[in-house]
């Protein structure tokens, strides 16, 4: 089993609540699953909205983070549970200090901008193409992680980044003829460029979140991570709400629902599901950063690219060329490479720890005698 105490060689130590290795592994696995649901389901549900008559880009951006009240419910349940079990009549519902609140708000605004860039790209590009472009985010994440949090790379993590990047490049070989019917070349190119911008911006946001943990000047536990996520999503939603007000999206929702190809009821079901699924993505992403690193979060997002491709083939009848099969193999290879490297690093650290204990043992025996 991989020892998930990888932060000791990934970036500078941060002030976190001590967690047992088994608990940290469990949290990491849960967050990886949640991230996978959001990363694969988010683009598909958003594309479903646009395919069947949805045209409001700011509304789609809004839905990416509008599920933040779900986190508030979890925090409220945890708050009252703590009061009942500990007998403490005055626990704090929110433990975030102003410094951390301000940092989370700034990241939230950047996330809102990223939401818009991504939503515009999805509205113009097929799921397979937008997923390909978004995969370039891994390169941006690796670069910014090195600059912001001094991420140290092993040969295995470098190999993973290279393989996943090559996989994205292989997929790009079939994008020349996938422009949606009735869409101008200008719209297609603009969608491509803005999606690339979204990949670069989110590649910056992930290490920035890790840097926020490092500079928080307070103990980071998982409940505080959820508070950070809630504040980020709140400010991202407020940013997109301003865009919706300017674009008159709120007034257009009722009319758009009536003309939605799947029906008015399913229109609102799509909107609600979109909000819930995207919340899984953001919550899983920052959870993985808390348990491991921003680089691992980026790698998981990239390795799920072929899965999204396969799901797009199943649900939207997109073609599955040989390039997609090759990309799937390369992505899985990169993913295995990363975790094999973590196993080797964990074993190396365990040997060093045991050697240190053996060196201390004779000295302790001499002192005792």
N, C-alpha and C positions, 0 to 999 in steps of 0.2 A: 504493500500500500504506500502511496506517496505521502511523505511527511510534508504537510502544507505550511510548515513554518519556513516558507521560502523567502520571506521578506528580509531575512538576514543577509542574503546575498543579492537581493534584487534592488534595494534602494535603502536610503538611510532609515534608521529605526524611528518609529513613531510611537507616541504615547497611547497605547491601546490597553483595553481591559484584558488581563490574562485569560486565555482560553486553552482548554486542554486540546491536545492534538486531535483526539477523536471528535470533539465538539466542533473544532475548526474544519475538519474534513467534512463533517455532516453539513455544516452551514455552507461550505463551498459547493458541495454536490447539489444542495437545494437551490442555491443561487444560479448554478449552471443550468439546471432544469428550467427555472423561471426565465432566465435569459434566453434559453433556446426557444421557449414558447413565444416570447415576445419578438425575438429576432426573425423567426420563420413566419409567424402568424401576422405580424404587423404589416409587412409589405403586401401580403396577399389580401388582407381585409381592406387595406387602403386602395389597392388596385381594383378590387371588386366595386367599391364606391364609384370610381371614375369610369369603369367599363360600362356600368349600367345607368349612366346619365348624370352622375355627380360632377359638378364643375367648380365647387367652391374650395380653392386651395387654402385660404386662410382657415376655413372650417376644419379641413383635414389636419392642418398644423395644430390647431387648437386641441383636437381630439388626441393627439400624441401624448399630451401631458395632463389632459383634463380629468384623468382618473385619480388625481392626488387626494381627494377626500377619502378614498379607500385606505390610504396610509393613516390618515387622521383617526379613522375608526379603529385600526389596529393599535394605535398609540393610546386611545381612550380605554380600550379593553385592557391593555397592559397596565395602564395607570390604576384602574380600579382593582385589578387583580393584585397589584403590589400593595395597595392599601389594605385589602382583605387579608392577605397572607402574612404580611409583616406587622400589621397592627399600627403602622405609621399613618397618622391622620393628616399629615401635611407633606406628602411626597410631591415632587414637581412634575407637572405634566410635560413641560418642555425644559430641557437642560442645556440648550444651545446658548452659548455666550454671544454677545453682540458682534464680536470679531468674526466668528464662524457664520453667524446669520448673514452678515454683509457679503462675505465671500460666496456663500451659497446663493444669495440673490443675484450676484453678478454672473455666476455660472448659469443660473436659471435663465437670465436674459439671453446669454449666448446660446443656450439650448433652444430657446424660442426662435431665434434666428435660424439655427440649424434645422429646426422642424420645418420652417417655411421653405428653405432651400431644398430639403429632401422631398417634401410634399409636391413641390412644383415638378421635380424630376420624375417622380412616380406618375404624375398626371400625364406626362408626355412620353415616357419610355415604357416598354414592356418590363414585367417583373424581372425577367432574366437579365436584361441589359442594365437596369438600375442596380440590381444585386452585384453585377460584375464591377460597376463603377464604385459602388460602396466598399467593395473588397479592398480597394486601394487605401482605405482607411488604416489598415494594419501598418503600412509603411509610415504613414503620418504619425500613428500612435507610437511606433518604435522610436522615431526620430525625436518627437516631443518628450517622450519618457526619458530618453537619454539627456536631453537638455534641461528638463524641469526637475526630475527626481533622481538624476544620476543613475538611471537603470543600467545595471551591469549585464552584459550579454554573455552567455556561454555559447559554445559551438553548436549545441543542440537548439537553443532558442534562435540563433541566427539561421540555422538550417530550416527551422519551422517557418520563419518569416520569408525566407527565399522561396521555399516550396509553395507556400500559400500565395505569394505574389505571382509566381509563375503560373499557378493554377488559374488565377484571375486573368492573366495575359492570354492563356490558352482559350478561355471562354470568350475573350474579346475578339477572337478570330472570326466568329460568326455574326457579329453585330452589324455588319454593313448593310444587310438587307432586311432588318427587322423593324423598320419604321412603321408605326401603326397607320392603317389606311385612313386617308383623308387629312393627315397631319403634314404641315409644311416642313421643308428641310430646316428652315430657320427655327421653328418651334422645337424640332428634334434636337438640333445642336444646342439651343439654349437650355433645354432640359438636361442634356448630357453635361454641360458646363456647370450648371447649378448643382447637379447631383455630385459632381466631383468636388465642388466647393463645400457641400454638406459633409463629404467624407473627410476632407482636410480639417474642417472646423471641429467635427466630433473626435477626430484623431488628436486634436489639441485639448478638447474638453476632458477626455478620460485621464490623461496625466495631470491635468489641472485639479481634478477631484482628488487624486492621490496626493498632490502637493498640499491641498487644503487640509487633508488628514495630518500631514507632517507638521504643518504650521499652526494647527488649531489651538495649541496651548491649553488643551483640556483632554481628559481621557476619552478616547473614542471607543464606545461600545456599539453593539449592533442596533440598539434602540436609537442612539444618536445618529447612526448612519441613516436610519429611516426618517428621522427629523430633517436631516440634510436633504434627502431625496424629496421630502414633501415641500420644503422651501424652494428648492430648485424648480420643481414642477409647477408650484404656485406662480412663481415669477415668469416662467416660460409661458404659462397659460395666460397671464395678464398681458404679456407682450403680444401674443396672438389675438387676444380679445380686442386690443387696440386696432390691429389690422382688420379684424372682422367688422368693427364699428365703422372704420373708414370705408371699407368695401361693401357695406350694407349687407353682410352675410346673414345677420340675424333675421332681417326682413325677408330674405330669399329662401329660408329653410322650408317654410310651409309650402311654398309654391314648388320648390324642387322635389319635395316629398311626394306631391301629387303626380308628378311626371316621372318618378323613378320607375325604371323598367320592372323591378321586382315587386313593386307595390309599396304603398305608403307605410304600412306596418313594418315591412322588412327594411325599409329605409332607416327607420329609427333603431331597429335591431342592429343594423350594420354600424350605425354611429356609436351605440352603447358598447358593442363588442370591440370596436376599434379603440375606444378609450381604455377598456379593461386590458386588452392584449398589449397595447403599447406601454401601459404602466408596468406590466411584467418585464418588458425589455429594460426600462430605465432602472427599476428596482433590482433586477438581476445583475445589471452592469455594475452598479456601485457596490452591490454585495460582493461580487467577485473581486473588485478592487480592495475592499476591506479585508477579505480573507486571503488574498494573494497579491495581485498587482494589476496595474492598468494594462500592462503588456498581455497578461493572460486573458483579460477581458477582451482585448482586441483580437487575440488569436481565436477565441471561442466564436466571436462574431464572424470572423473570416472563414473558419472551418465549417460554419453552418450555411455558407453560400451555396454549395451544391445541393444541400437539403432543400433550400428554398427553390432552387432550380427544378428539382424533381417535383416538388409540390405544385409549382407553376405549370409543369407539364400535365400533371394529373387533373388539376382543377380548371385550368384555362386552355388546355390543349396546345400549349406551346411546344414547338419541336424540340426533341432531345437528340441533338447531334453528338457525334463521337467526341467532340471537344468537351462536352459536359461530363462524359464518362471519365475522360482523362483528368479533368479538373477535380472530380470527386476523389479519385485515387490519390492525386497529389495533396489534396486538402487533408485527407485521412492520414497520409504519411507524415505531413507536417505536424498534425496534432499529436500523433504517437511519438514523433521525435521530441517534441517539447516535453511531454510527460516522462519519457525515458530519461531525458536530461535532468529532470527534477528528482527522479529516483536515484540517479547516480550522485547528484549533488547532496541529496539527503543522506545517502550512505557515507559519503566523504565526511560530512559534518558529524555524523554519528561516530565515526572512527576517531576524529579529532577530539570529540568530547570524552570518549573512553580513554584515550591516551592521556588526556589532561587529568582524568580521575586517577589513573594508575601512577602518574607522576606525583600527585598529591598524597597518595596513600603512604609511601615510606616516610614522608615528612611528618605526617600525622602520627605514625607509629613511634617515631623518635621522640616527638613532643610528649606523647602519652607515657613513654617509659621514663 
